[in-house]
Amino acid sequence: MQVSHKFTAESAVFDEENLVSLAGLVPVMRLAEQTGLVEVLAEKVSIDAPRIKSGSANPSPKLATLIAGMCAGADSIDDVDVLRSGGMTALFDRVYAPSTIGTLLREFSFGHARQLESVLRAHLGRLCERVDLLPGADARAFVDIDSLLRPVYGHAKQGASYGFTKIAGKQVLRKGLSPLATTISTDLAAPVIAGMRLRAGKTGSAKGAGRMVSQAIATARAAGVTGEILVRGDSAYGTRSVISACRRAGVRFSLVLTKNPAVARAIASISDDGWTAVKYPGAVRDPDTGEWISDAEVAEIPYTAFASKPDRVTARLIVRRVKDAARQDSLFPVWRYHPFLTDSTESAPDADITHRRHAVIETVFADLIDGPLAHIPSGRFGANSAWVLCAAIAHNLLRATGALASPTLAESRGSTLRRKIIVVPARFARPQRKPVLHLPAHWPWTAAWQRLWHTTLTAT
């Protein structure tokens, strides 16, 4: 592809007042209006004693402006200023400047962040009423919990401290902040965020996990999940508080247990003929026996966790073992064992496959890191807590946008939705005082864009 004209230095001029760079935000924010986002923000977020008197004025439209900017790809407060460029101000009212939004965020404290967390849960319920975000929820849904460490730099970040994170399979000590998140998904639906909470980098992964799981289960029920719920987590969450939260709510769990002598004895008691090969991607079927040939095998045994405690739990200990790739030359196979405790009714191979799909929460983290959580923008911990929760609200709003636009976009990454749906240039015109957006001809995703447009603009 070559440039077809000879341009000069004076050929590029930023002077078009009617050009809109983010035409896709119109149906997105229309969907936000239909689900009452601004109303929920106004109802639940209240800053009664601000440090700056004007800092807490009109929090709901300011936060809505921030969420719209995040849907458009903003990963810093200054990026929100794109909403005031060209013809954007003719399309949207009450678009606030980045400095005004930053002043508001700095007014947030721990309690105000909890208010915003309740907005996240309430708005998710309204989104699920408007859009079929969780198909298959009448049969089974999954609540996943995990945390990540977002690196920060310098000495001005409140709450920043050194914690461990895994990079390329190795534990690395990094300075940062650690959001804890819960998601809801089904066998047919991509995950949406049920809760998110920012913590110091050195905070243990399991801190507050029991309460987060209880809230996520309640949020799932409020969002229309009527089927069985399975809570999944790695070894940081195989704790008494998380399992107790599951049992109080009447849901099932599938949680990795930290290896200890009791778990090791249980694994050692499994007989050699008790292992079954698991059909993972790449496995092949033996042409003679018809059995799956795989490097992974599973077995199960009854196990009582926390045996010395009054709230001991007896369930199925399912163990997956794989050959140690670093010791392939050994005379006898050397195995690595991965146990998890579950009260599900699936067979051991199916339960193992279901449990391993807990990694779907990592796609949410990747989505956020590729968008609003590319940076932790403020020096104040409260402001960053609000930022993280607004990012979660924007994620759910984008997920609903994709579901309305096209079945193929229902599980797309946020960056894909921004490229195909939101970041669409348009020329704003008003012939006979009727607003019209002139979009690019031959846009590859015209059908999906128009479906979203008609669904959101014609709905009452």
One Martini backbone bead per residue (centre of mass of N, CA, C, O) as a GRO file, in nm:
protein
  460
    1MET     BB    1   0.096   0.036   0.022
    2GLN     BB    2   0.031   0.372  -0.092
    3VAL     BB    3   0.065   0.696  -0.127
    4SER     BB    4  -0.152   0.911  -0.344
    5HIS     BB    5  -0.014   1.173  -0.225
    6LYS     BB    6   0.130   1.504  -0.203
    7PHE     BB    7   0.240   1.615   0.084
    8THR     BB    8   0.256   1.868   0.324
    9ALA     BB    9   0.295   2.042   0.611
   10GLU     BB   10  -0.003   2.191   0.547
   11SER     BB   11  -0.205   1.928   0.507
   12ALA     BB   12  -0.234   1.922   0.829
   13VAL     BB   13  -0.546   1.996   1.006
   14PHE     BB   14  -0.690   2.096   1.323
   15ASP     BB   15  -1.041   2.195   1.228
   16GLU     BB   16  -1.268   1.977   1.287
   17GLU     BB   17  -1.585   2.008   1.448
   18ASN     BB   18  -1.756   1.736   1.316
   19LEU     BB   19  -1.555   1.528   1.415
   20VAL     BB   20  -1.571   1.183   1.509
   21SER     BB   21  -1.375   0.935   1.686
   22LEU     BB   22  -1.630   0.794   1.882
   23ALA     BB   23  -1.914   0.670   1.770
   24GLY     BB   24  -1.951   0.405   1.955
   25LEU     BB   25  -2.037   0.560   2.223
   26VAL     BB   26  -2.334   0.603   2.178
   27PRO     BB   27  -2.447   0.309   2.228
   28VAL     BB   28  -2.298   0.261   2.493
   29MET     BB   29  -2.429   0.502   2.656
   30ARG     BB   30  -2.716   0.415   2.600
   31LEU     BB   31  -2.691   0.155   2.761
   32ALA     BB   32  -2.621   0.296   3.028
   33GLU     BB   33  -2.895   0.442   3.047
   34GLN     BB   34  -3.084   0.187   3.038
   35THR     BB   35  -2.919   0.077   3.313
   36GLY     BB   36  -2.870   0.321   3.520
   37LEU     BB   37  -2.581   0.430   3.593
   38VAL     BB   38  -2.616   0.722   3.697
   39GLU     BB   39  -2.830   0.654   3.911
   40VAL     BB   40  -2.656   0.460   4.078
   41LEU     BB   41  -2.433   0.659   4.140
   42ALA     BB   42  -2.615   0.870   4.283
   43GLU     BB   43  -2.725   0.672   4.506
   44LYS     BB   44  -2.428   0.544   4.622
   45VAL     BB   45  -2.254   0.810   4.581
   46SER     BB   46  -2.105   0.979   4.873
   47ILE     BB   47  -1.945   1.299   4.963
   48ASP     BB   48  -1.957   1.476   5.266
   49ALA     BB   49  -1.620   1.531   5.332
   50PRO     BB   50  -1.442   1.721   5.158
   51ARG     BB   51  -1.142   1.873   5.096
   52ILE     BB   52  -1.286   1.979   4.841
   53LYS     BB   53  -1.575   2.123   4.781
   54SER     BB   54  -1.582   2.064   4.455
   55GLY     BB   55  -1.490   1.757   4.440
   56SER     BB   56  -1.800   1.624   4.503
   57ALA     BB   57  -1.935   1.730   4.261
   58ASN     BB   58  -2.099   1.543   4.055
   59PRO     BB   59  -2.011   1.225   4.050
   60SER     BB   60  -2.171   1.070   3.829
   61PRO     BB   61  -2.081   1.219   3.560
   62LYS     BB   62  -1.780   1.186   3.611
   63LEU     BB   63  -1.774   0.874   3.619
   64ALA     BB   64  -1.905   0.838   3.341
   65THR     BB   65  -1.674   0.970   3.187
   66LEU     BB   66  -1.457   0.768   3.273
   67ILE     BB   67  -1.594   0.511   3.162
   68ALA     BB   68  -1.601   0.607   2.870
   69GLY     BB   69  -1.293   0.636   2.842
   70MET     BB   70  -1.234   0.334   2.897
   71CYS     BB   71  -1.394   0.223   2.655
   72ALA     BB   72  -1.186   0.396   2.461
   73GLY     BB   73  -0.881   0.341   2.622
   74ALA     BB   74  -0.820   0.460   2.889
   75ASP     BB   75  -0.503   0.472   3.109
   76SER     BB   76  -0.559   0.776   3.189
   77ILE     BB   77  -0.675   1.075   3.279
   78ASP     BB   78  -0.588   1.237   3.021
   79ASP     BB   79  -0.742   1.050   2.807
   80VAL     BB   80  -1.034   1.176   2.850
   81ASP     BB   81  -1.001   1.427   2.651
   82VAL     BB   82  -1.115   1.290   2.389
   83LEU     BB   83  -1.423   1.365   2.462
   84ARG     BB   84  -1.349   1.692   2.369
   85SER     BB   85  -1.333   1.636   2.069
   86GLY     BB   86  -1.464   1.789   1.831
   87GLY     BB   87  -1.796   1.644   1.810
   88MET     BB   88  -1.841   1.525   2.102
   89THR     BB   89  -1.992   1.768   2.247
   90ALA     BB   90  -2.251   1.726   2.056
   91LEU     BB   91  -2.321   1.425   2.172
   92PHE     BB   92  -2.240   1.518   2.471
   93ASP     BB   93  -2.309   1.560   2.803
   94ARG     BB   94  -2.125   1.618   3.070
   95VAL     BB   95  -1.814   1.665   3.000
   96TYR     BB   96  -1.525   1.618   3.174
   97ALA     BB   97  -1.238   1.706   3.289
   98PRO     BB   98  -0.958   1.556   3.402
   99SER     BB   99  -0.909   1.739   3.650
  100THR     BB  100  -1.192   1.694   3.775
  101ILE     BB  101  -1.170   1.388   3.804
  102GLY     BB  102  -0.914   1.384   3.979
  103THR     BB  103  -1.039   1.535   4.219
  104LEU     BB  104  -1.250   1.323   4.284
  105LEU     BB  105  -1.068   1.072   4.329
  106ARG     BB  106  -0.911   1.210   4.578
  107GLU     BB  107  -1.180   1.177   4.767
  108PHE     BB  108  -1.136   0.887   4.803
  109SER     BB  109  -1.207   0.618   5.006
  110PHE     BB  110  -1.272   0.322   5.132
  111GLY     BB  111  -1.581   0.369   5.158
  112HIS     BB  112  -1.626   0.482   4.868
  113ALA     BB  113  -1.533   0.223   4.725
  114ARG     BB  114  -1.770   0.053   4.834
  115GLN     BB  115  -1.983   0.207   4.684
  116LEU     BB  116  -1.872   0.137   4.399
  117GLU     BB  117  -1.904  -0.170   4.434
  118SER     BB  118  -2.217  -0.159   4.446
  119VAL     BB  119  -2.245  -0.053   4.160
  120LEU     BB  120  -2.128  -0.293   4.012
  121ARG     BB  121  -2.344  -0.498   4.106
  122ALA     BB  122  -2.603  -0.348   4.019
  123HIS     BB  123  -2.528  -0.308   3.715
  124LEU     BB  124  -2.502  -0.603   3.640
  125GLY     BB  125  -2.798  -0.674   3.686
  126ARG     BB  126  -2.905  -0.474   3.468
  127LEU     BB  127  -2.754  -0.593   3.228
  128CYS     BB  128  -2.888  -0.880   3.248
  129GLU     BB  129  -3.176  -0.769   3.186
  130ARG     BB  130  -3.093  -0.645   2.896
  131VAL     BB  131  -2.877  -0.881   2.866
  132ASP     BB  132  -2.742  -1.193   2.754
  133LEU     BB  133  -2.465  -1.258   2.944
  134LEU     BB  134  -2.565  -1.563   3.083
  135PRO     BB  135  -2.570  -1.820   2.921
  136GLY     BB  136  -2.660  -2.107   3.113
  137ALA     BB  137  -2.746  -2.018   3.417
  138ASP     BB  138  -2.973  -2.249   3.457
  139ALA     BB  139  -2.741  -2.470   3.504
  140ARG     BB  140  -2.438  -2.318   3.508
  141ALA     BB  141  -2.193  -2.156   3.722
  142PHE     BB  142  -1.902  -1.939   3.769
  143VAL     BB  143  -1.681  -1.863   4.044
  144ASP     BB  144  -1.400  -1.657   4.032
  145ILE     BB  145  -1.074  -1.630   4.203
  146ASP     BB  146  -0.831  -1.356   4.202
  147SER     BB  147  -0.500  -1.217   4.163
  148LEU     BB  148  -0.290  -0.923   4.116
  149LEU     BB  149   0.018  -0.751   4.012
  150ARG     BB  150   0.071  -0.407   3.989
  151PRO     BB  151   0.305  -0.212   3.883
  152VAL     BB  152   0.512   0.033   4.047
  153TYR     BB  153   0.661   0.366   4.079
  154GLY     BB  154   0.814   0.497   4.325
  155HIS     BB  155   0.714   0.693   4.640
  156ALA     BB  156   0.389   0.803   4.590
  157LYS     BB  157   0.246   0.526   4.647
  158GLN     BB  158  -0.010   0.422   4.805
  159GLY     BB  159   0.041   0.086   4.923
  160ALA     BB  160   0.303   0.024   4.812
  161SER     BB  161   0.453  -0.305   4.768
  162TYR     BB  162   0.609  -0.605   4.815
  163GLY     BB  163   0.547  -0.875   4.585
  164PHE     BB  164   0.439  -1.173   4.448
  165THR     BB  165   0.499  -1.295   4.115
  166LYS     BB  166   0.428  -1.454   3.802
  167ILE     BB  167   0.697  -1.509   3.558
  168ALA     BB  168   0.743  -1.756   3.355
  169GLY     BB  169   0.701  -1.952   3.623
  170LYS     BB  170   0.821  -1.727   3.820
  171GLN     BB  171   0.911  -1.588   4.112
  172VAL     BB  172   0.850  -1.235   4.171
  173LEU     BB  173   0.969  -0.934   4.301
  174ARG     BB  174   0.729  -0.663   4.339
  175LYS     BB  175   0.618  -0.341   4.302
  176GLY     BB  176   0.274  -0.284   4.424
  177LEU     BB  177  -0.064  -0.363   4.342
  178SER     BB  178  -0.358  -0.572   4.464
  179PRO     BB  179  -0.606  -0.703   4.296
  180LEU     BB  180  -0.926  -0.837   4.377
  181ALA     BB  181  -1.119  -1.090   4.198
  182THR     BB  182  -1.450  -1.154   4.062
  183THR     BB  183  -1.623  -1.396   3.857
  184ILE     BB  184  -1.869  -1.458   3.593
  185SER     BB  185  -1.966  -1.772   3.440
  186THR     BB  186  -2.006  -1.998   3.165
  187ASP     BB  187  -2.013  -2.234   2.915
  188LEU     BB  188  -2.129  -1.976   2.711
  189ALA     BB  189  -1.970  -1.746   2.879
  190ALA     BB  190  -1.812  -1.479   2.945
  191PRO     BB  191  -1.665  -1.296   3.178
  192VAL     BB  192  -1.769  -1.116   3.461
  193ILE     BB  193  -1.761  -0.866   3.702
  194ALA     BB  194  -1.842  -0.881   4.054
  195GLY     BB  195  -1.553  -0.798   4.189
  196MET     BB  196  -1.336  -0.534   4.342
  197ARG     BB  197  -1.007  -0.502   4.514
  198LEU     BB  198  -0.776  -0.298   4.656
  199ARG     BB  199  -0.432  -0.369   4.745
  200ALA     BB  200  -0.157  -0.433   4.875
  201GLY     BB  201   0.119  -0.596   4.759
  202LYS     BB  202   0.170  -0.774   5.039
  203THR     BB  203  -0.090  -0.903   5.030
  204GLY     BB  204  -0.261  -1.164   5.080
  205SER     BB  205  -0.456  -1.337   4.866
  206ALA     BB  206  -0.683  -1.430   5.098
  207LYS     BB  207  -0.765  -1.155   5.174
  208GLY     BB  208  -1.114  -1.132   5.172
  209ALA     BB  209  -1.229  -1.388   5.015
  210GLY     BB  210  -1.487  -1.473   5.162
  211ARG     BB  211  -1.648  -1.212   5.112
  212MET     BB  212  -1.620  -1.205   4.803
  213VAL     BB  213  -1.769  -1.471   4.751
  214SER     BB  214  -2.038  -1.397   4.880
  215GLN     BB  215  -2.093  -1.153   4.692
  216ALA     BB  216  -2.074  -1.308   4.421
  217ILE     BB  217  -2.311  -1.497   4.470
  218ALA     BB  218  -2.524  -1.276   4.508
  219THR     BB  219  -2.477  -1.147   4.231
  220ALA     BB  220  -2.549  -1.393   4.060
  221ARG     BB  221  -2.841  -1.412   4.152
  222ALA     BB  222  -2.919  -1.117   4.070
  223ALA     BB  223  -2.830  -1.190   3.755
  224GLY     BB  224  -2.991  -1.489   3.708
  225VAL     BB  225  -2.876  -1.729   3.865
  226THR     BB  226  -3.030  -2.065   3.894
  227GLY     BB  227  -2.813  -2.251   3.902
  228GLU     BB  228  -2.534  -2.390   3.950
  229ILE     BB  229  -2.254  -2.321   4.168
  230LEU     BB  230  -1.896  -2.276   4.105
  231VAL     BB  231  -1.611  -2.247   4.300
  232ARG     BB  232  -1.293  -2.110   4.199
  233GLY     BB  233  -0.942  -2.188   4.291
  234ASP     BB  234  -0.650  -2.164   4.419
  235SER     BB  235  -0.436  -2.216   4.686
  236ALA     BB  236  -0.515  -1.936   4.825
  237TYR     BB  237  -0.847  -2.047   4.842
  238GLY     BB  238  -0.807  -2.317   5.024
  239THR     BB  239  -1.010  -2.223   5.267
  240ARG     BB  240  -1.221  -2.187   5.526
  241SER     BB  241  -1.366  -1.924   5.440
  242VAL     BB  242  -1.446  -2.011   5.152
  243ILE     BB  243  -1.592  -2.277   5.215
  244SER     BB  244  -1.795  -2.152   5.411
  245ALA     BB  245  -1.925  -1.964   5.205
  246CYS     BB  246  -2.029  -2.190   5.021
  247ARG     BB  247  -2.205  -2.343   5.233
  248ARG     BB  248  -2.392  -2.108   5.312
  249ALA     BB  249  -2.489  -2.073   4.996
  250GLY     BB  250  -2.514  -2.359   4.848
  251VAL     BB  251  -2.236  -2.425   4.705
  252ARG     BB  252  -1.983  -2.516   4.509
  253PHE     BB  253  -1.640  -2.651   4.502
  254SER     BB  254  -1.295  -2.569   4.352
  255LEU     BB  255  -0.995  -2.619   4.536
  256VAL     BB  256  -0.684  -2.562   4.605
  257LEU     BB  257  -0.434  -2.725   4.787
  258THR     BB  258  -0.203  -2.707   5.007
  259LYS     BB  259   0.081  -2.857   5.055
  260ASN     BB  260   0.097  -3.136   5.282
  261PRO     BB  261   0.134  -3.414   5.463
  262ALA     BB  262  -0.164  -3.505   5.432
  263VAL     BB  263  -0.178  -3.483   5.125
  264ALA     BB  264   0.064  -3.668   5.066
  265ARG     BB  265  -0.064  -3.923   5.192
  266ALA     BB  266  -0.310  -3.935   5.008
  267ILE     BB  267  -0.154  -3.967   4.743
  268ALA     BB  268   0.013  -4.226   4.828
  269SER     BB  269  -0.262  -4.409   4.857
  270ILE     BB  270  -0.274  -4.432   4.562
  271SER     BB  271  -0.311  -4.646   4.329
  272ASP     BB  272  -0.191  -4.740   4.020
  273ASP     BB  273  -0.501  -4.816   3.913
  274GLY     BB  274  -0.638  -4.511   3.984
  275TRP     BB  275  -0.555  -4.400   3.707
  276THR     BB  276  -0.662  -4.147   3.459
  277ALA     BB  277  -0.684  -4.045   3.158
  278VAL     BB  278  -0.680  -3.725   2.997
  279LYS     BB  279  -0.862  -3.520   2.771
  280TYR     BB  280  -0.652  -3.328   2.610
  281PRO     BB  281  -0.506  -3.125   2.420
  282GLY     BB  282  -0.330  -3.371   2.214
  283ALA     BB  283  -0.469  -3.613   2.257
  284VAL     BB  284  -0.477  -3.971   2.199
  285ARG     BB  285  -0.602  -4.266   2.061
  286ASP     BB  286  -0.591  -4.590   2.109
  287PRO     BB  287  -0.635  -4.828   1.858
  288ASP     BB  288  -0.672  -5.084   2.052
  289THR     BB  289  -0.828  -4.968   2.330
  290GLY     BB  290  -0.948  -4.654   2.315
  291GLU     BB  291  -0.762  -4.494   2.487
  292TRP     BB  292  -0.620  -4.228   2.633
  293ILE     BB  293  -0.325  -4.051   2.543
  294SER     BB  294  -0.154  -3.903   2.822
  295ASP     BB  295   0.035  -3.699   3.045
  296ALA     BB  296  -0.236  -3.706   3.203
  297GLU     BB  297  -0.361  -3.782   3.536
  298VAL     BB  298  -0.632  -3.914   3.740
  299ALA     BB  299  -0.752  -3.899   4.086
  300GLU     BB  300  -0.939  -4.025   4.377
  301ILE     BB  301  -1.013  -3.918   4.726
  302PRO     BB  302  -1.095  -3.907   5.030
  303TYR     BB  303  -1.113  -3.590   5.227
  304THR     BB  304  -1.003  -3.411   5.526
  305ALA     BB  305  -1.025  -3.088   5.597
  306PHE     BB  306  -0.939  -2.947   5.880
  307ALA     BB  307  -0.942  -3.179   6.111
  308SER     BB  308  -0.882  -2.986   6.381
  309LYS     BB  309  -1.150  -2.851   6.313
  310PRO     BB  310  -1.488  -2.779   6.347
  311ASP     BB  311  -1.493  -2.708   6.012
  312ARG     BB  312  -1.467  -2.957   5.873
  313VAL     BB  313  -1.392  -3.117   5.543
  314THR     BB  314  -1.560  -3.353   5.332
  315ALA     BB  315  -1.418  -3.469   5.024
  316ARG     BB  316  -1.280  -3.452   4.709
  317LEU     BB  317  -0.963  -3.566   4.607
  318ILE     BB  318  -0.815  -3.434   4.323
  319VAL     BB  319  -0.556  -3.572   4.110
  320ARG     BB  320  -0.299  -3.439   3.916
  321ARG     BB  321  -0.066  -3.594   3.687
  322VAL     BB  322   0.267  -3.520   3.567
  323LYS     BB  323   0.536  -3.521   3.388
  324ASP     BB  324   0.856  -3.436   3.436
  325ALA     BB  325   1.024  -3.247   3.206
  326ALA     BB  326   1.313  -3.238   3.369
  327ARG     BB  327   1.282  -3.589   3.397
  328GLN     BB  328   1.286  -3.782   3.123
  329ASP     BB  329   1.561  -3.972   3.184
  330SER     BB  330   1.440  -4.149   3.373
  331LEU     BB  331   1.373  -4.469   3.451
  332PHE     BB  332   1.139  -4.345   3.607
  333PRO     BB  333   0.867  -4.183   3.651
  334VAL     BB  334   0.817  -3.836   3.718
  335TRP     BB  335   0.590  -3.670   3.931
  336ARG     BB  336   0.336  -3.418   3.929
  337TYR     BB  337   0.119  -3.273   4.175
  338HIS     BB  338  -0.246  -3.169   4.160
  339PRO     BB  339  -0.452  -3.068   4.408
  340PHE     BB  340  -0.816  -3.082   4.469
  341LEU     BB  341  -1.112  -2.961   4.621
  342THR     BB  342  -1.440  -3.127   4.594
  343ASP     BB  343  -1.825  -3.138   4.556
  344SER     BB  344  -1.866  -3.250   4.296
  345THR     BB  345  -2.035  -3.482   4.051
  346GLU     BB  346  -1.816  -3.531   3.875
  347SER     BB  347  -1.591  -3.672   3.723
  348ALA     BB  348  -1.262  -3.659   3.751
  349PRO     BB  349  -1.193  -3.562   3.462
  350ASP     BB  350  -1.416  -3.341   3.446
  351ALA     BB  351  -1.335  -3.186   3.703
  352ASP     BB  352  -1.053  -3.110   3.600
  353ILE     BB  353  -1.136  -2.950   3.352
  354THR     BB  354  -1.314  -2.748   3.501
  355HIS     BB  355  -1.096  -2.638   3.690
  356ARG     BB  356  -0.889  -2.535   3.469
  357ARG     BB  357  -1.098  -2.306   3.371
  358HIS     BB  358  -1.016  -2.087   3.580
  359ALA     BB  359  -0.823  -1.930   3.373
  360VAL     BB  360  -1.038  -1.723   3.262
  361ILE     BB  361  -0.956  -1.484   3.452
  362GLU     BB  362  -0.698  -1.405   3.291
  363THR     BB  363  -0.851  -1.263   3.058
  364VAL     BB  364  -0.943  -1.026   3.228
  365PHE     BB  365  -0.667  -0.921   3.309
  366ALA     BB  366  -0.564  -0.879   3.020
  367ASP     BB  367  -0.783  -0.675   2.945
  368LEU     BB  368  -0.713  -0.461   3.164
  369ILE     BB  369  -0.409  -0.426   3.091
  370ASP     BB  370  -0.501  -0.338   2.787
  371GLY     BB  371  -0.621  -0.089   2.952
  372PRO     BB  372  -0.688   0.069   3.241
  373LEU     BB  373  -0.442  -0.124   3.384
  374ALA     BB  374  -0.172  -0.020   3.264
  375HIS     BB  375  -0.224   0.184   3.500
  376ILE     BB  376  -0.157   0.354   3.813
  377PRO     BB  377  -0.225   0.691   3.830
  378SER     BB  378  -0.218   0.744   4.138
  379GLY     BB  379  -0.105   0.832   4.469
  380ARG     BB  380  -0.382   0.746   4.571
  381PHE     BB  381  -0.555   0.486   4.695
  382GLY     BB  382  -0.851   0.574   4.656
  383ALA     BB  383  -0.828   0.648   4.357
  384ASN     BB  384  -0.738   0.361   4.264
  385SER     BB  385  -0.990   0.215   4.359
  386ALA     BB  386  -1.184   0.367   4.172
  387TRP     BB  387  -1.044   0.295   3.908
  388VAL     BB  388  -1.081  -0.014   3.922
  389LEU     BB  389  -1.396  -0.009   3.933
  390CYS     BB  390  -1.441   0.140   3.667
  391ALA     BB  391  -1.305  -0.079   3.497
  392ALA     BB  392  -1.517  -0.298   3.564
  393ILE     BB  393  -1.763  -0.152   3.451
  394ALA     BB  394  -1.649  -0.123   3.162
  395HIS     BB  395  -1.621  -0.423   3.105
  396ASN     BB  396  -1.925  -0.497   3.127
  397LEU     BB  397  -2.021  -0.297   2.910
  398LEU     BB  398  -1.858  -0.426   2.679
  399ARG     BB  399  -1.980  -0.706   2.698
  400ALA     BB  400  -2.269  -0.610   2.627
  401THR     BB  401  -2.200  -0.485   2.356
  402GLY     BB  402  -2.104  -0.745   2.214
  403ALA     BB  403  -2.371  -0.906   2.252
  404LEU     BB  404  -2.543  -0.702   2.076
  405ALA     BB  405  -2.378  -0.698   1.808
  406SER     BB  406  -2.253  -1.008   1.831
  407PRO     BB  407  -2.180  -1.337   1.875
  408THR     BB  408  -1.868  -1.298   1.798
  409LEU     BB  409  -1.842  -1.048   2.026
  410ALA     BB  410  -1.918  -1.170   2.313
  411GLU     BB  411  -1.589  -1.278   2.352
  412SER     BB  412  -1.434  -1.029   2.317
  413ARG     BB  413  -1.206  -0.815   2.343
  414GLY     BB  414  -1.172  -0.490   2.421
  415SER     BB  415  -0.983  -0.416   2.183
  416THR     BB  416  -1.177  -0.524   1.965
  417LEU     BB  417  -1.421  -0.341   2.029
  418ARG     BB  418  -1.277  -0.076   1.982
  419ARG     BB  419  -1.192  -0.126   1.683
  420LYS     BB  420  -1.491  -0.210   1.566
  421ILE     BB  421  -1.699  -0.007   1.739
  422ILE     BB  422  -1.580   0.264   1.873
  423VAL     BB  423  -1.329   0.347   1.680
  424VAL     BB  424  -1.530   0.542   1.489
  425PRO     BB  425  -1.552   0.748   1.243
  426ALA     BB  426  -1.732   1.071   1.213
  427ARG     BB  427  -1.982   1.284   1.071
  428PHE     BB  428  -2.151   1.558   1.196
  429ALA     BB  429  -2.501   1.617   1.129
  430ARG     BB  430  -2.802   1.864   1.061
  431PRO     BB  431  -3.041   1.797   0.873
  432GLN     BB  432  -3.318   1.948   0.957
  433ARG     BB  433  -3.236   1.891   1.265
  434LYS     BB  434  -3.109   1.600   1.205
  435PRO     BB  435  -2.918   1.371   1.337
  436VAL     BB  436  -2.602   1.266   1.175
  437LEU     BB  437  -2.394   0.982   1.100
  438HIS     BB  438  -2.099   0.968   0.905
  439LEU     BB  439  -1.967   0.680   0.799
  440PRO     BB  440  -1.771   0.454   0.678
  441ALA     BB  441  -1.728   0.304   0.403
  442HIS     BB  442  -1.676  -0.033   0.416
  443TRP     BB  443  -1.709  -0.134   0.692
  444PRO     BB  444  -1.638  -0.447   0.815
  445TRP     BB  445  -1.856  -0.391   1.085
  446THR     BB  446  -2.147  -0.289   1.009
  447ALA     BB  447  -2.354  -0.497   1.109
  448ALA     BB  448  -2.281  -0.485   1.411
  449TRP     BB  449  -2.315  -0.181   1.448
  450GLN     BB  450  -2.615  -0.163   1.359
  451ARG     BB  451  -2.727  -0.355   1.567
  452LEU     BB  452  -2.647  -0.186   1.810
  453TRP     BB  453  -2.787   0.075   1.729
  454HIS     BB  454  -3.085  -0.033   1.709
  455THR     BB  455  -3.101  -0.161   1.995
  456THR     BB  456  -3.037   0.114   2.160
  457LEU     BB  457  -3.211   0.345   1.999
  458THR     BB  458  -3.507   0.187   2.002
  459ALA     BB  459  -3.514   0.157   2.289
  460THR     BB  460  -3.689   0.235   2.599
   0.00000   0.00000   0.00000
